[in-house]
Amino acid sequence: MNDELVPGFAEAYAAQQVRYPMTEPGWQPVHTVYVPADRFSGSTVREWGGRASALAEAHLGGFAPDVRDR
């Protein structure tokens, strides 16, 4: 992400690094999904996981071999 996509990003990022110095993590979860209670069932994890895997395959070339089966 850069200033071309989000004006002011670089400045805000630099300020954050000064205020909260840390090493960049090597890996982060892609996203946390919040499922509405009325849509949750015994198959929710399998269904949503399948959709997430399909999207990762379509847009990111899939998962690395060491995380594919998790």
N, C-alpha and C positions, 0 to 999 in steps of 0.2 A: 504494500500500500504506500502511496506517495502523495505529494501535494497536487499532482495532476488529477488524481482520483478524488481526493478529499482535501480541499484547500485548508491549510493550517495544520495538517497532520504532522509534518516533520517537526514543526516548532513545539507542538503539544507533546509529541513523543520524546523529544530532547528534554523538555521540562520534567516529564515524568521520570526519565532516567536519572536526572539530578536528584529529584525528590525521593525516589525509591530505587536506589542503585541495586542491581542484581545481575547475575549471569542469565543470559537468555536460555530458556529451557530447550532441551534437545527435542522434546516431543510434547504435544498437548492434545487432549481429546479434541475431536473435530467439533462436536456440539453436544449439548445436553438437550434432550427432548422432554417437554412437559406434555403429557397426554391428559386431556380432560377426563375426569372421573367417569363420565357417562359413556366414554369410548374405550375404557380399559376392560380387558378380559384376559382369560388364560392364554390367548394367542397373540396378545399385543406385542410382546417382546420379539417373538418370531416374525410377525408380519412387518413391524417397523424396522427390525434389523435387516430383513430381506430387502425392503425398499431402500434403506441406507446403503446396503452393499451394492445394489443395482445402480444407484446414483454415483457411488464412488467409482464403480467400474466404468460407467458411461462418461464421466467427466474428469476423472483423475487417473484412469488406467488401472483402477483396482487398488487393492491393499498390498503392502509389502508381504512377501511370503511368511515372515515371522509373526504376522498378526492376522493373516487371512482366516485361520480357523478359530479365532477367539470370539 
